[in-house]
């Protein structure tokens, strides 16, 4: 077990996946030597070489298309979009090609690829660095969408996404990257995509949430206890936005 934050959980998941499977490829803006804007891929290029972890030109539309090409030819690409708002440029490929390749090819081809991206606000960044586009991604048939809130969930969901035969978008709440630490197993494990997690049980109110809002809801529940000490609240973390 290791006590780590969310950004280290991302790094550990990628590192573990790359060590287990030589077909896992990581690419995106500044993910190589620099380790990405949040240092999620720090050390991976040095460890696995620049053929498996490398920088890409500033073209999110290209990321998605190249990732799909890799996926249908036997690789397992992990594409990093530097910020979720920049993912709008990749929507054409996500909607018309990545999400449809299984049905279009009558099952001949699948797209075992992961698109991971920081999402949401809380870091005093400009609008395209603070957007939350999960409602758009969740309405694309053929795409799975997950959004972890803890280091344990982050590692388990990323590894599950990499193992999936179909495309998964992993939304990583930016404000939680270094917000807190948690014990996380060193070994390989996955969390099922499509299953929520009940954090606590109660009878008076049910709160369903995901991502950074999970932490906010936990804080709100603690505040509520001061004025309503007998109140009991169900708190459910979706983990998976689609399927749910």
C-alpha positions as CSV (number, residue, x, y, z in Angstrom):
1,X,0.0,0.0,0.0
2,X,1.1,3.6,-0.7
3,X,-0.3,6.8,0.6
4,X,-0.7,9.0,-2.5
5,X,-2.7,11.8,-4.1
6,X,-4.8,11.7,-7.2
7,X,-2.1,12.8,-9.6
8,X,0.3,10.1,-8.3
9,X,-2.5,7.6,-8.7
10,X,-2.7,8.6,-12.4
11,X,1.0,8.1,-12.8
12,X,1.0,4.8,-11.0
13,X,-1.8,3.4,-13.1
14,X,-0.1,4.4,-16.4
15,X,3.2,3.0,-15.2
16,X,1.7,-0.3,-14.1
17,X,-0.3,-0.6,-17.4
18,X,2.8,0.1,-19.5
19,X,4.9,-2.4,-17.5
20,X,2.3,-5.1,-18.0
21,X,1.6,-4.6,-21.7
22,X,4.1,-3.3,-24.4
23,X,1.1,-2.3,-26.6
24,X,0.1,0.5,-24.1
25,X,1.2,3.8,-25.7
26,X,0.9,7.3,-24.1
27,X,0.9,10.5,-26.0
28,X,-0.4,14.1,-26.0
29,X,0.9,17.6,-25.5
30,X,4.0,17.8,-23.3
31,X,3.5,14.3,-21.9
32,X,7.1,13.2,-22.8
33,X,10.1,14.8,-21.1
34,X,8.0,17.5,-19.3
35,X,5.6,14.9,-17.9
36,X,2.5,16.8,-18.9
37,X,1.2,20.1,-17.6
38,X,0.2,18.5,-14.2
39,X,3.1,16.0,-14.3
40,X,0.8,13.0,-14.6
41,X,3.2,11.3,-17.0
42,X,6.5,12.3,-15.3
43,X,9.2,9.7,-15.7
44,X,7.4,7.5,-18.2
45,X,9.3,8.6,-21.3
46,X,12.6,8.0,-19.5
47,X,11.5,4.6,-18.3
48,X,9.7,3.3,-21.5
49,X,11.3,5.3,-24.2
50,X,10.0,7.9,-26.6
51,X,8.3,5.4,-28.8
52,X,5.8,4.5,-26.0
53,X,5.5,7.9,-24.3
54,X,5.9,11.0,-26.5
55,X,4.8,14.5,-27.2
56,X,2.3,15.3,-29.9
57,X,1.7,18.4,-32.0
58,X,-0.9,20.9,-30.7
59,X,-3.8,19.3,-32.6
60,X,-6.5,17.6,-30.5
61,X,-8.4,16.5,-33.6
62,X,-5.2,14.7,-34.6
63,X,-4.9,13.0,-31.2
64,X,-8.2,11.3,-31.5
65,X,-7.7,10.2,-35.1
66,X,-4.2,8.8,-34.5
67,X,-5.4,7.1,-31.3
68,X,-8.1,5.3,-33.2
69,X,-5.7,4.2,-35.9
70,X,-3.4,2.8,-33.2
71,X,-6.3,1.0,-31.5
72,X,-7.7,-0.8,-34.6
73,X,-4.1,-2.0,-35.3
74,X,-3.6,-3.7,-32.0
75,X,-2.2,-1.0,-29.8
76,X,-3.7,0.4,-26.6
77,X,-3.3,4.2,-26.9
78,X,-3.8,6.5,-23.9
79,X,-4.4,10.0,-25.3
80,X,-4.0,13.0,-22.9
81,X,-6.0,16.1,-23.7
82,X,-4.2,18.8,-21.8
83,X,-7.5,20.3,-20.7
84,X,-11.1,19.1,-21.2
85,X,-12.2,22.3,-23.0
86,X,-9.6,21.6,-25.7
87,X,-11.4,18.3,-26.3
88,X,-14.0,20.1,-28.3
89,X,-11.6,20.1,-31.2
90,X,-11.5,16.2,-31.1
91,X,-15.3,15.8,-31.1
92,X,-15.5,15.1,-34.8
93,X,-13.4,12.0,-34.5
94,X,-14.9,10.9,-31.2
95,X,-18.4,11.1,-32.4
96,X,-18.1,10.0,-36.0
97,X,-15.3,7.5,-35.9
98,X,-14.1,6.3,-32.4
99,X,-17.6,5.7,-31.0
100,X,-18.9,4.0,-34.1
101,X,-16.1,1.8,-35.2
102,X,-17.4,-1.4,-33.6
103,X,-20.9,-1.0,-35.2
104,X,-19.6,0.3,-38.5
105,X,-17.3,-2.7,-38.9
106,X,-19.9,-5.2,-37.7
107,X,-17.5,-6.0,-34.8
108,X,-14.4,-6.5,-37.0
109,X,-12.7,-3.6,-35.3
110,X,-12.9,-2.2,-31.8
111,X,-11.3,0.9,-30.3
112,X,-9.6,-0.1,-27.0
113,X,-8.4,3.4,-26.4
114,X,-8.5,5.8,-23.4
115,X,-8.8,9.6,-23.6
116,X,-7.9,11.1,-20.2
117,X,-8.2,14.8,-19.4
118,X,-8.2,17.2,-16.5
119,X,-11.7,18.6,-16.0
120,X,-13.6,21.3,-14.2
121,X,-12.6,24.4,-12.4
122,X,-11.2,25.3,-9.0
123,X,-7.7,26.3,-10.2
124,X,-8.4,29.9,-11.2
125,X,-7.7,29.1,-14.9
126,X,-9.3,30.5,-18.1
127,X,-12.5,29.1,-19.4
128,X,-11.1,26.5,-21.8
129,X,-8.9,25.3,-18.9
130,X,-11.9,25.0,-16.5
131,X,-14.7,23.5,-18.6
132,X,-16.7,20.4,-17.7
133,X,-18.1,18.7,-20.8
134,X,-19.2,15.4,-19.3
135,X,-22.8,16.0,-20.4
136,X,-21.6,16.1,-24.0
137,X,-19.4,13.0,-23.8
138,X,-22.1,11.1,-22.0
139,X,-24.6,11.5,-24.8
140,X,-22.3,9.9,-27.4
141,X,-23.4,6.3,-28.1
142,X,-20.4,3.9,-27.9
143,X,-18.4,6.0,-25.4
144,X,-17.9,5.2,-21.7
145,X,-17.2,8.0,-19.3
146,X,-15.7,7.8,-15.8
147,X,-14.9,10.4,-13.3
148,X,-13.0,9.4,-10.1
149,X,-13.0,11.4,-6.9
150,X,-10.3,9.6,-4.8
151,X,-6.8,8.2,-5.5
152,X,-8.1,4.6,-5.0
153,X,-10.9,5.2,-7.6
154,X,-8.5,7.0,-10.0
155,X,-6.1,4.1,-10.2
156,X,-8.8,1.5,-10.4
157,X,-10.9,3.2,-13.0
158,X,-7.9,4.1,-15.3
159,X,-6.7,0.5,-15.2
160,X,-10.3,-0.6,-16.0
161,X,-10.5,1.8,-18.9
162,X,-7.2,0.5,-20.3
163,X,-8.5,-3.0,-20.1
164,X,-11.8,-2.2,-21.8
165,X,-12.2,-3.3,-25.4
166,X,-14.2,-0.1,-26.1
167,X,-13.2,3.6,-25.8
168,X,-13.3,5.2,-22.4
169,X,-13.0,8.9,-21.5
170,X,-11.5,9.4,-18.1
171,X,-12.3,12.8,-16.6
172,X,-9.9,13.8,-13.8
173,X,-11.1,16.6,-11.5
174,X,-8.2,19.1,-11.6
175,X,-8.9,20.6,-8.2
176,X,-8.5,17.1,-6.6
177,X,-5.2,16.3,-8.2
178,X,-3.3,17.3,-5.0
179,X,-6.1,17.9,-2.6
180,X,-5.6,14.9,-0.3
181,X,-4.0,11.5,0.0
182,X,-5.3,8.0,0.5
183,X,-4.0,4.5,0.9
184,X,-3.9,2.8,-2.5
185,X,-2.8,-0.8,-3.3
186,X,0.5,-1.1,-5.2
187,X,-0.7,-4.0,-7.2
188,X,-2.9,-4.2,-10.2
189,X,-6.7,-3.8,-9.6
190,X,-9.7,-2.5,-11.5
191,X,-13.0,-1.0,-10.5
192,X,-16.1,-2.0,-12.6
193,X,-17.2,0.7,-15.1
194,X,-20.9,1.3,-14.6
195,X,-21.1,0.7,-10.9
196,X,-21.5,3.4,-8.3
197,X,-20.1,3.4,-4.8
198,X,-22.2,4.2,-1.7
199,X,-20.0,6.2,0.6
200,X,-22.5,6.3,3.5
201,X,-26.1,5.2,4.2
202,X,-29.0,7.3,5.5
203,X,-32.7,7.6,5.6
204,X,-33.5,11.3,5.3
205,X,-31.9,12.3,2.0
206,X,-30.1,10.7,-0.9
207,X,-27.3,12.6,-2.6
208,X,-26.0,11.3,-5.9
209,X,-22.8,13.0,-7.2
210,X,-19.4,12.4,-8.8
211,X,-15.9,13.9,-9.2
212,X,-14.9,17.0,-7.2
213,X,-18.5,17.4,-6.0
214,X,-18.2,14.2,-4.0
215,X,-15.7,15.9,-1.7
216,X,-17.9,19.0,-1.5
217,X,-20.9,16.9,-0.6
218,X,-18.9,15.2,2.2
219,X,-18.0,18.6,3.6
220,X,-21.6,19.8,3.4
221,X,-22.9,16.7,5.2
222,X,-20.4,17.3,8.0
223,X,-21.6,21.0,8.2
224,X,-25.2,19.8,8.3
225,X,-24.5,17.6,11.3
226,X,-23.9,20.8,13.4
227,X,-27.5,21.9,13.0
228,X,-29.2,18.5,12.4
229,X,-27.2,16.0,14.4
230,X,-29.8,13.2,13.9
231,X,-30.0,13.5,10.1
232,X,-28.8,10.6,8.1
233,X,-27.9,10.9,4.5
234,X,-27.2,8.5,1.7
235,X,-24.2,9.6,-0.3
236,X,-23.5,7.9,-3.6
237,X,-20.5,8.5,-5.8
238,X,-21.3,7.5,-9.4
239,X,-17.7,6.9,-10.4
240,X,-19.1,6.1,-13.8
241,X,-21.1,8.8,-15.6
242,X,-21.8,6.4,-18.5
243,X,-22.9,3.8,-18.2
244,X,-24.8,4.5,-15.0
